[in-house]
Structures are given as structure tokens and as C-alpha cells.
């Protein structure tokens, strides 16, 4: 691990990639949260109940 650490310290401008990666992560996280919160309740219920349905659309009783 020390070899990789030393190698990355010698590369100039590597901190810009760290910042860019962090910004992309936060942007995507915020985008997914907003998209999830804006979905209609009916669609979220359909997604939630989809695991209980078989291929024919019939509900499987536990």
C-alpha cells in the first residue's frame, strides 16, 4: 500500500481527480434522492409489491 501511496504523491494534479470524483458522487447522490422522492406514490407501491407477484401478475400468498 505504501508503494501506491508514494506513487500517487508524485503525480502532479492528482488532487483534482479526487475533488472531481467527490463532486460527481455528491451530484449523483442528490440526483437519485430527488428522483426517488418525486416518483408517484402509486408507482412506488407497484415497485414495492412487485416482489410478491409471479410472472402472470398474480399475488403470491405467504
HTML snippet that shows the backbone in 3Dmol.js (N, CA, C, O; Angstrom):
<script src="https://3Dmol.org/build/3Dmol-min.js"></script>
<div id="view" style="width:600px;height:400px;position:relative"></div>
<script>
const pdb = `
ATOM      1  N   UNK A   1       0.831  -1.188   0.000  1.00  0.00           N
ATOM      2  CA  UNK A   1       0.000   0.000   0.000  1.00  0.00           C
ATOM      3  C   UNK A   1       0.873   1.247   0.000  1.00  0.00           C
ATOM      4  O   UNK A   1       0.514   2.270  -0.583  1.00  0.00           O
ATOM      5  N   UNK A   2       2.017   1.151   0.658  1.00  0.00           N
ATOM      6  CA  UNK A   2       2.909   2.299   0.721  1.00  0.00           C
ATOM      7  C   UNK A   2       3.456   2.637  -0.667  1.00  0.00           C
ATOM      8  O   UNK A   2       3.680   3.807  -0.978  1.00  0.00           O
ATOM      9  N   UNK A   3       3.670   1.617  -1.500  1.00  0.00           N
ATOM     10  CA  UNK A   3       4.163   1.843  -2.858  1.00  0.00           C
ATOM     11  C   UNK A   3       3.144   2.658  -3.657  1.00  0.00           C
ATOM     12  O   UNK A   3       3.507   3.609  -4.349  1.00  0.00           O
ATOM     13  N   UNK A   4       1.878   2.283  -3.557  1.00  0.00           N
ATOM     14  CA  UNK A   4       0.818   3.008  -4.268  1.00  0.00           C
ATOM     15  C   UNK A   4       0.699   4.420  -3.727  1.00  0.00           C
ATOM     16  O   UNK A   4       0.540   5.368  -4.495  1.00  0.00           O
ATOM     17  N   UNK A   5       0.775   4.567  -2.420  1.00  0.00           N
ATOM     18  CA  UNK A   5       0.691   5.880  -1.793  1.00  0.00           C
ATOM     19  C   UNK A   5       1.823   6.787  -2.271  1.00  0.00           C
ATOM     20  O   UNK A   5       1.597   7.952  -2.599  1.00  0.00           O
ATOM     21  N   UNK A   6       3.017   6.259  -2.309  1.00  0.00           N
ATOM     22  CA  UNK A   6       4.158   7.055  -2.773  1.00  0.00           C
ATOM     23  C   UNK A   6       4.028   7.410  -4.245  1.00  0.00           C
ATOM     24  O   UNK A   6       4.371   8.520  -4.651  1.00  0.00           O
ATOM     25  N   UNK A   7       3.537   6.477  -5.041  1.00  0.00           N
ATOM     26  CA  UNK A   7       3.363   6.732  -6.461  1.00  0.00           C
ATOM     27  C   UNK A   7       2.341   7.846  -6.701  1.00  0.00           C
ATOM     28  O   UNK A   7       2.564   8.729  -7.530  1.00  0.00           O
ATOM     29  N   UNK A   8       1.226   7.804  -5.979  1.00  0.00           N
ATOM     30  CA  UNK A   8       0.190   8.821  -6.163  1.00  0.00           C
ATOM     31  C   UNK A   8       0.646  10.191  -5.686  1.00  0.00           C
ATOM     32  O   UNK A   8       0.208  11.205  -6.230  1.00  0.00           O
ATOM     33  N   UNK A   9       1.515  10.243  -4.683  1.00  0.00           N
ATOM     34  CA  UNK A   9       2.019  11.534  -4.197  1.00  0.00           C
ATOM     35  C   UNK A   9       2.918  12.218  -5.216  1.00  0.00           C
ATOM     36  O   UNK A   9       3.042  13.442  -5.212  1.00  0.00           O
ATOM     37  N   UNK A  10       3.545  11.437  -6.087  1.00  0.00           N
ATOM     38  CA  UNK A  10       4.463  12.024  -7.066  1.00  0.00           C
ATOM     39  C   UNK A  10       3.751  12.553  -8.303  1.00  0.00           C
ATOM     40  O   UNK A  10       4.347  13.300  -9.079  1.00  0.00           O
ATOM     41  N   UNK A  11       2.499  12.187  -8.502  1.00  0.00           N
ATOM     42  CA  UNK A  11       1.762  12.648  -9.680  1.00  0.00           C
ATOM     43  C   UNK A  11       1.218  14.047  -9.406  1.00  0.00           C
ATOM     44  O   UNK A  11       0.495  14.271  -8.435  1.00  0.00           O
ATOM     45  N   UNK A  12       1.580  14.979 -10.282  1.00  0.00           N
ATOM     46  CA  UNK A  12       1.105  16.355 -10.100  1.00  0.00           C
ATOM     47  C   UNK A  12      -0.346  16.469 -10.548  1.00  0.00           C
ATOM     48  O   UNK A  12      -0.737  15.891 -11.562  1.00  0.00           O
ATOM     49  N   UNK A  13      -1.131  17.206  -9.799  1.00  0.00           N
ATOM     50  CA  UNK A  13      -2.523  17.449 -10.140  1.00  0.00           C
ATOM     51  C   UNK A  13      -3.467  16.318  -9.782  1.00  0.00           C
ATOM     52  O   UNK A  13      -4.636  16.346 -10.167  1.00  0.00           O
ATOM     53  N   UNK A  14      -2.982  15.321  -9.051  1.00  0.00           N
ATOM     54  CA  UNK A  14      -3.841  14.177  -8.705  1.00  0.00           C
ATOM     55  C   UNK A  14      -4.982  14.601  -7.786  1.00  0.00           C
ATOM     56  O   UNK A  14      -6.046  13.983  -7.805  1.00  0.00           O
ATOM     57  N   UNK A  15      -4.780  15.644  -6.981  1.00  0.00           N
ATOM     58  CA  UNK A  15      -5.840  16.095  -6.074  1.00  0.00           C
ATOM     59  C   UNK A  15      -7.054  16.595  -6.846  1.00  0.00           C
ATOM     60  O   UNK A  15      -8.167  16.573  -6.320  1.00  0.00           O
ATOM     61  N   UNK A  16      -6.861  17.043  -8.082  1.00  0.00           N
ATOM     62  CA  UNK A  16      -8.002  17.483  -8.891  1.00  0.00           C
ATOM     63  C   UNK A  16      -8.927  16.308  -9.206  1.00  0.00           C
ATOM     64  O   UNK A  16     -10.144  16.481  -9.270  1.00  0.00           O
ATOM     65  N   UNK A  17      -8.367  15.127  -9.402  1.00  0.00           N
ATOM     66  CA  UNK A  17      -9.179  13.945  -9.665  1.00  0.00           C
ATOM     67  C   UNK A  17      -9.973  13.537  -8.436  1.00  0.00           C
ATOM     68  O   UNK A  17     -11.113  13.084  -8.545  1.00  0.00           O
ATOM     69  N   UNK A  18      -9.363  13.699  -7.261  1.00  0.00           N
ATOM     70  CA  UNK A  18     -10.087  13.396  -6.017  1.00  0.00           C
ATOM     71  C   UNK A  18     -11.289  14.325  -5.864  1.00  0.00           C
ATOM     72  O   UNK A  18     -12.386  13.883  -5.520  1.00  0.00           O
ATOM     73  N   UNK A  19     -11.080  15.590  -6.117  1.00  0.00           N
ATOM     74  CA  UNK A  19     -12.164  16.574  -5.996  1.00  0.00           C
ATOM     75  C   UNK A  19     -13.250  16.293  -7.030  1.00  0.00           C
ATOM     76  O   UNK A  19     -14.438  16.350  -6.711  1.00  0.00           O
ATOM     77  N   UNK A  20     -12.852  15.991  -8.267  1.00  0.00           N
ATOM     78  CA  UNK A  20     -13.827  15.707  -9.326  1.00  0.00           C
ATOM     79  C   UNK A  20     -14.648  14.463  -8.972  1.00  0.00           C
ATOM     80  O   UNK A  20     -15.865  14.454  -9.155  1.00  0.00           O
ATOM     81  N   UNK A  21     -13.998  13.429  -8.473  1.00  0.00           N
ATOM     82  CA  UNK A  21     -14.712  12.207  -8.092  1.00  0.00           C
ATOM     83  C   UNK A  21     -15.702  12.458  -6.966  1.00  0.00           C
ATOM     84  O   UNK A  21     -16.815  11.932  -6.982  1.00  0.00           O
ATOM     85  N   UNK A  22     -15.301  13.255  -5.998  1.00  0.00           N
ATOM     86  CA  UNK A  22     -16.187  13.582  -4.882  1.00  0.00           C
ATOM     87  C   UNK A  22     -17.392  14.397  -5.351  1.00  0.00           C
ATOM     88  O   UNK A  22     -18.514  14.163  -4.903  1.00  0.00           O
ATOM     89  N   UNK A  23     -17.164  15.342  -6.242  1.00  0.00           N
ATOM     90  CA  UNK A  23     -18.267  16.149  -6.772  1.00  0.00           C
ATOM     91  C   UNK A  23     -19.238  15.303  -7.592  1.00  0.00           C
ATOM     92  O   UNK A  23     -20.453  15.475  -7.494  1.00  0.00           O
ATOM     93  N   UNK A  24     -18.704  14.396  -8.395  1.00  0.00           N
ATOM     94  CA  UNK A  24     -19.575  13.507  -9.183  1.00  0.00           C
ATOM     95  C   UNK A  24     -20.412  12.635  -8.256  1.00  0.00           C
ATOM     96  O   UNK A  24     -21.605  12.447  -8.491  1.00  0.00           O
ATOM     97  N   UNK A  25     -19.792  12.098  -7.198  1.00  0.00           N
ATOM     98  CA  UNK A  25     -20.527  11.255  -6.243  1.00  0.00           C
ATOM     99  C   UNK A  25     -21.668  12.030  -5.604  1.00  0.00           C
ATOM    100  O   UNK A  25     -22.796  11.539  -5.565  1.00  0.00           O
ATOM    101  N   UNK A  26     -21.401  13.231  -5.101  1.00  0.00           N
ATOM    102  CA  UNK A  26     -22.450  14.005  -4.437  1.00  0.00           C
ATOM    103  C   UNK A  26     -23.544  14.426  -5.404  1.00  0.00           C
ATOM    104  O   UNK A  26     -24.722  14.423  -5.044  1.00  0.00           O
ATOM    105  N   UNK A  27     -23.170  14.791  -6.633  1.00  0.00           N
ATOM    106  CA  UNK A  27     -24.161  15.169  -7.634  1.00  0.00           C
ATOM    107  C   UNK A  27     -25.089  13.992  -7.941  1.00  0.00           C
ATOM    108  O   UNK A  27     -26.308  14.160  -7.988  1.00  0.00           O
ATOM    109  N   UNK A  28     -24.520  12.808  -8.148  1.00  0.00           N
ATOM    110  CA  UNK A  28     -25.337  11.637  -8.457  1.00  0.00           C
ATOM    111  C   UNK A  28     -26.211  11.242  -7.267  1.00  0.00           C
ATOM    112  O   UNK A  28     -27.367  10.863  -7.449  1.00  0.00           O
ATOM    113  N   UNK A  29     -25.665  11.329  -6.045  1.00  0.00           N
ATOM    114  CA  UNK A  29     -26.443  11.000  -4.856  1.00  0.00           C
ATOM    115  C   UNK A  29     -27.648  11.925  -4.724  1.00  0.00           C
ATOM    116  O   UNK A  29     -28.759  11.461  -4.466  1.00  0.00           O
ATOM    117  N   UNK A  30     -27.441  13.208  -4.895  1.00  0.00           N
ATOM    118  CA  UNK A  30     -28.539  14.182  -4.796  1.00  0.00           C
ATOM    119  C   UNK A  30     -29.553  13.940  -5.902  1.00  0.00           C
ATOM    120  O   UNK A  30     -30.758  14.021  -5.667  1.00  0.00           O
ATOM    121  N   UNK A  31     -29.077  13.643  -7.108  1.00  0.00           N
ATOM    122  CA  UNK A  31     -29.970  13.370  -8.233  1.00  0.00           C
ATOM    123  C   UNK A  31     -30.851  12.152  -7.957  1.00  0.00           C
ATOM    124  O   UNK A  31     -32.052  12.189  -8.220  1.00  0.00           O
ATOM    125  N   UNK A  32     -30.266  11.067  -7.427  1.00  0.00           N
ATOM    126  CA  UNK A  32     -31.048   9.869  -7.131  1.00  0.00           C
ATOM    127  C   UNK A  32     -32.053  10.107  -6.011  1.00  0.00           C
ATOM    128  O   UNK A  32     -33.166   9.584  -6.065  1.00  0.00           O
ATOM    129  N   UNK A  33     -31.689  10.875  -5.012  1.00  0.00           N
ATOM    130  CA  UNK A  33     -32.614  11.167  -3.920  1.00  0.00           C
ATOM    131  C   UNK A  33     -33.796  11.993  -4.434  1.00  0.00           C
ATOM    132  O   UNK A  33     -34.945  11.701  -4.102  1.00  0.00           O
ATOM    133  N   UNK A  34     -33.526  13.003  -5.226  1.00  0.00           N
ATOM    134  CA  UNK A  34     -34.599  13.846  -5.771  1.00  0.00           C
ATOM    135  C   UNK A  34     -35.511  13.030  -6.671  1.00  0.00           C
ATOM    136  O   UNK A  34     -36.734  13.153  -6.604  1.00  0.00           O
ATOM    137  N   UNK A  35     -34.907  12.186  -7.523  1.00  0.00           N
ATOM    138  CA  UNK A  35     -35.703  11.363  -8.429  1.00  0.00           C
ATOM    139  C   UNK A  35     -36.587  10.382  -7.676  1.00  0.00           C
ATOM    140  O   UNK A  35     -37.727  10.135  -8.068  1.00  0.00           O
ATOM    141  N   UNK A  36     -36.064   9.830  -6.606  1.00  0.00           N
ATOM    142  CA  UNK A  36     -36.845   8.883  -5.812  1.00  0.00           C
ATOM    143  C   UNK A  36     -37.991   9.583  -5.093  1.00  0.00           C
ATOM    144  O   UNK A  36     -39.101   9.055  -5.043  1.00  0.00           O
ATOM    145  N   UNK A  37     -37.740  10.741  -4.545  1.00  0.00           N
ATOM    146  CA  UNK A  37     -38.772  11.462  -3.805  1.00  0.00           C
ATOM    147  C   UNK A  37     -39.877  12.004  -4.709  1.00  0.00           C
ATOM    148  O   UNK A  37     -40.999  12.211  -4.248  1.00  0.00           O
ATOM    149  N   UNK A  38     -39.579  12.237  -5.984  1.00  0.00           N
ATOM    150  CA  UNK A  38     -40.577  12.797  -6.895  1.00  0.00           C
ATOM    151  C   UNK A  38     -41.431  11.741  -7.588  1.00  0.00           C
ATOM    152  O   UNK A  38     -42.384  12.080  -8.291  1.00  0.00           O
ATOM    153  N   UNK A  39     -41.100  10.463  -7.396  1.00  0.00           N
ATOM    154  CA  UNK A  39     -41.905   9.408  -8.023  1.00  0.00           C
ATOM    155  C   UNK A  39     -43.295   9.387  -7.407  1.00  0.00           C
ATOM    156  O   UNK A  39     -43.453   9.632  -6.211  1.00  0.00           O
ATOM    157  N   UNK A  40     -44.302   9.093  -8.222  1.00  0.00           N
ATOM    158  CA  UNK A  40     -45.667   8.996  -7.682  1.00  0.00           C
ATOM    159  C   UNK A  40     -45.790   7.846  -6.692  1.00  0.00           C
ATOM    160  O   UNK A  40     -45.118   6.823  -6.825  1.00  0.00           O
ATOM    161  N   UNK A  41     -46.649   8.022  -5.709  1.00  0.00           N
ATOM    162  CA  UNK A  41     -46.848   7.009  -4.675  1.00  0.00           C
ATOM    163  C   UNK A  41     -47.335   5.687  -5.274  1.00  0.00           C
ATOM    164  O   UNK A  41     -46.943   4.616  -4.813  1.00  0.00           O
ATOM    165  N   UNK A  42     -48.181   5.759  -6.291  1.00  0.00           N
ATOM    166  CA  UNK A  42     -48.709   4.549  -6.937  1.00  0.00           C
ATOM    167  C   UNK A  42     -47.566   3.746  -7.557  1.00  0.00           C
ATOM    168  O   UNK A  42     -47.520   2.523  -7.421  1.00  0.00           O
ATOM    169  N   UNK A  43     -46.662   4.416  -8.226  1.00  0.00           N
ATOM    170  CA  UNK A  43     -45.530   3.726  -8.847  1.00  0.00           C
ATOM    171  C   UNK A  43     -44.627   3.085  -7.787  1.00  0.00           C
ATOM    172  O   UNK A  43     -44.128   1.977  -7.985  1.00  0.00           O
ATOM    173  N   UNK A  44     -44.421   3.773  -6.674  1.00  0.00           N
ATOM    174  CA  UNK A  44     -43.610   3.219  -5.593  1.00  0.00           C
ATOM    175  C   UNK A  44     -44.287   1.995  -4.975  1.00  0.00           C
ATOM    176  O   UNK A  44     -43.607   1.035  -4.613  1.00  0.00           O
ATOM    177  N   UNK A  45     -45.616   2.016  -4.849  1.00  0.00           N
ATOM    178  CA  UNK A  45     -46.356   0.860  -4.342  1.00  0.00           C
ATOM    179  C   UNK A  45     -46.229  -0.317  -5.300  1.00  0.00           C
ATOM    180  O   UNK A  45     -46.072  -1.458  -4.865  1.00  0.00           O
ATOM    181  N   UNK A  46     -46.296  -0.044  -6.615  1.00  0.00           N
ATOM    182  CA  UNK A  46     -46.148  -1.109  -7.610  1.00  0.00           C
ATOM    183  C   UNK A  46     -44.764  -1.748  -7.520  1.00  0.00           C
ATOM    184  O   UNK A  46     -44.634  -2.969  -7.615  1.00  0.00           O
ATOM    185  N   UNK A  47     -43.745  -0.935  -7.340  1.00  0.00           N
ATOM    186  CA  UNK A  47     -42.382  -1.452  -7.216  1.00  0.00           C
ATOM    187  C   UNK A  47     -42.252  -2.274  -5.942  1.00  0.00           C
ATOM    188  O   UNK A  47     -41.645  -3.345  -5.942  1.00  0.00           O
ATOM    189  N   UNK A  48     -42.825  -1.767  -4.860  1.00  0.00           N
ATOM    190  CA  UNK A  48     -42.742  -2.459  -3.574  1.00  0.00           C
ATOM    191  C   UNK A  48     -43.448  -3.808  -3.619  1.00  0.00           C
ATOM    192  O   UNK A  48     -42.965  -4.780  -3.039  1.00  0.00           O
ATOM    193  N   UNK A  49     -44.584  -3.875  -4.300  1.00  0.00           N
ATOM    194  CA  UNK A  49     -45.362  -5.112  -4.348  1.00  0.00           C
ATOM    195  C   UNK A  49     -44.930  -6.048  -5.468  1.00  0.00           C
ATOM    196  O   UNK A  49     -45.423  -7.173  -5.538  1.00  0.00           O
ATOM    197  N   UNK A  50     -44.038  -5.628  -6.335  1.00  0.00           N
ATOM    198  CA  UNK A  50     -43.624  -6.442  -7.478  1.00  0.00           C
ATOM    199  C   UNK A  50     -42.948  -7.737  -7.039  1.00  0.00           C
ATOM    200  O   UNK A  50     -43.031  -8.745  -7.741  1.00  0.00           O
ATOM    201  N   UNK A  51     -42.293  -7.721  -5.907  1.00  0.00           N
ATOM    202  CA  UNK A  51     -41.613  -8.928  -5.443  1.00  0.00           C
ATOM    203  C   UNK A  51     -42.603 -10.006  -5.031  1.00  0.00           C
ATOM    204  O   UNK A  51     -42.252 -11.186  -5.014  1.00  0.00           O
ATOM    205  N   UNK A  52     -43.830  -9.627  -4.701  1.00  0.00           N
ATOM    206  CA  UNK A  52     -44.843 -10.597  -4.279  1.00  0.00           C
ATOM    207  C   UNK A  52     -45.651 -11.146  -5.446  1.00  0.00           C
ATOM    208  O   UNK A  52     -46.496 -12.018  -5.242  1.00  0.00           O
ATOM    209  N   UNK A  53     -45.419 -10.662  -6.662  1.00  0.00           N
ATOM    210  CA  UNK A  53     -46.170 -11.112  -7.826  1.00  0.00           C
ATOM    211  C   UNK A  53     -45.358 -12.115  -8.617  1.00  0.00           C
ATOM    212  O   UNK A  53     -44.133 -12.018  -8.691  1.00  0.00           O
ATOM    213  N   UNK A  54     -46.058 -13.097  -9.216  1.00  0.00           N
ATOM    214  CA  UNK A  54     -45.362 -14.019 -10.095  1.00  0.00           C
ATOM    215  C   UNK A  54     -45.386 -13.460 -11.518  1.00  0.00           C
ATOM    216  O   UNK A  54     -45.766 -12.307 -11.721  1.00  0.00           O
ATOM    217  N   UNK A  55     -44.988 -14.255 -12.493  1.00  0.00           N
ATOM    218  CA  UNK A  55     -44.905 -13.785 -13.886  1.00  0.00           C
ATOM    219  C   UNK A  55     -46.250 -13.421 -14.488  1.00  0.00           C
ATOM    220  O   UNK A  55     -46.305 -12.631 -15.430  1.00  0.00           O
ATOM    221  N   UNK A  56     -47.335 -13.977 -13.968  1.00  0.00           N
ATOM    222  CA  UNK A  56     -48.667 -13.712 -14.509  1.00  0.00           C
ATOM    223  C   UNK A  56     -49.322 -12.504 -13.872  1.00  0.00           C
ATOM    224  O   UNK A  56     -50.434 -12.144 -14.260  1.00  0.00           O
ATOM    225  N   UNK A  57     -48.678 -11.866 -12.915  1.00  0.00           N
ATOM    226  CA  UNK A  57     -49.249 -10.725 -12.250  1.00  0.00           C
ATOM    227  C   UNK A  57     -50.120 -11.079 -11.064  1.00  0.00           C
ATOM    228  O   UNK A  57     -50.742 -10.204 -10.461  1.00  0.00           O
ATOM    229  N   UNK A  58     -50.167 -12.365 -10.723  1.00  0.00           N
ATOM    230  CA  UNK A  58     -50.971 -12.793  -9.584  1.00  0.00           C
ATOM    231  C   UNK A  58     -50.140 -12.669  -8.302  1.00  0.00           C
ATOM    232  O   UNK A  58     -48.943 -12.957  -8.287  1.00  0.00           O
ATOM    233  N   UNK A  59     -50.791 -12.245  -7.255  1.00  0.00           N
ATOM    234  CA  UNK A  59     -50.113 -12.072  -5.985  1.00  0.00           C
ATOM    235  C   UNK A  59     -49.899 -13.420  -5.320  1.00  0.00           C
ATOM    236  O   UNK A  59     -50.828 -14.222  -5.224  1.00  0.00           O
ATOM    237  N   UNK A  60     -48.697 -13.671  -4.867  1.00  0.00           N
ATOM    238  CA  UNK A  60     -48.356 -14.905  -4.162  1.00  0.00           C
ATOM    239  C   UNK A  60     -48.691 -14.717  -2.701  1.00  0.00           C
ATOM    240  O   UNK A  60     -48.236 -13.757  -2.078  1.00  0.00           O
ATOM    241  N   UNK A  61     -49.483 -15.623  -2.143  1.00  0.00           N
ATOM    242  CA  UNK A  61     -49.851 -15.517  -0.744  1.00  0.00           C
ATOM    243  C   UNK A  61     -48.777 -16.179   0.111  1.00  0.00           C
ATOM    244  O   UNK A  61     -48.350 -17.294  -0.187  1.00  0.00           O
ATOM    245  N   UNK A  62     -48.334 -15.501   1.178  1.00  0.00           N
ATOM    246  CA  UNK A  62     -47.287 -16.083   2.036  1.00  0.00           C
ATOM    247  C   UNK A  62     -47.792 -17.234   2.871  1.00  0.00           C
ATOM    248  O   UNK A  62     -47.030 -17.821   3.638  1.00  0.00           O
TER     249      UNK A  62
END
`;
const viewer = $3Dmol.createViewer("view");
viewer.addModel(pdb, "pdb");
viewer.setStyle({}, {cartoon: {color: "spectrum"}});
viewer.zoomTo();
viewer.render();
</script>
